[in-house]
């Protein structure tokens, strides 16, 4: 099923079981996409603060969520003082 179909199923409240499964699928997809974008941002030289700002979270929250999940070959910026 394509993501647009899954989104449509998630928005349809006539079948809650199907809708909830669709929401869970979208959440999984979103997590994968967000990790890919965080990795791309780090490769582009963005700081954790810049990534956090783009995601609408604190620097600490972004780092805590992704620091151990990113590809280990990606150079991670150190905190700027």
HUFENFEN-V86429 format. One record per residue. RES is the residue in one letter. D_FIRST is the distance of its C-alpha to the first C-alpha in Angstrom with 1 decimal. Layout:
res = [RES:RES]
d_first = [D_FIRST:D_FIRST]
This chain:
res = [X:X:X:X:X:X:X:X:X:X:X:X:X:X:X:X:X:X:X:X:X:X:X:X:X:X:X:X:X:X:X:X:X:X:X:X:X:X:X:X:X:X:X:X:X:X:X:X:X:X:X:X:X:X:X:X:X:X:X:X:X:X:X:X:X:X:X:X:X:X:X:X:X:X:X:X:X:X:X:X:X]
d_first = [0.0:3.8:6.6:8.3:6.3:6.7:10.1:10.9:10.4:12.5:15.1:15.4:18.4:18.8:16.9:17.8:16.4:12.8:13.6:15.2:12.4:10.1:13.3:13.7:10.4:11.4:14.9:14.1:12.4:15.4:17.8:16.8:17.0:20.2:21.8:21.1:22.8:25.6:26.2:26.3:28.6:30.9:31.0:32.0:34.8:33.7:35.5:34.0:35.5:33.8:30.4:31.2:32.3:29.1:27.1:29.6:30.9:34.1:34.9:35.4:32.1:30.2:32.4:32.1:28.3:27.9:31.2:30.6:26.9:27.3:28.0:31.7:32.7:32.0:35.3:35.4:37.7:40.6:41.5:43.6:46.9]
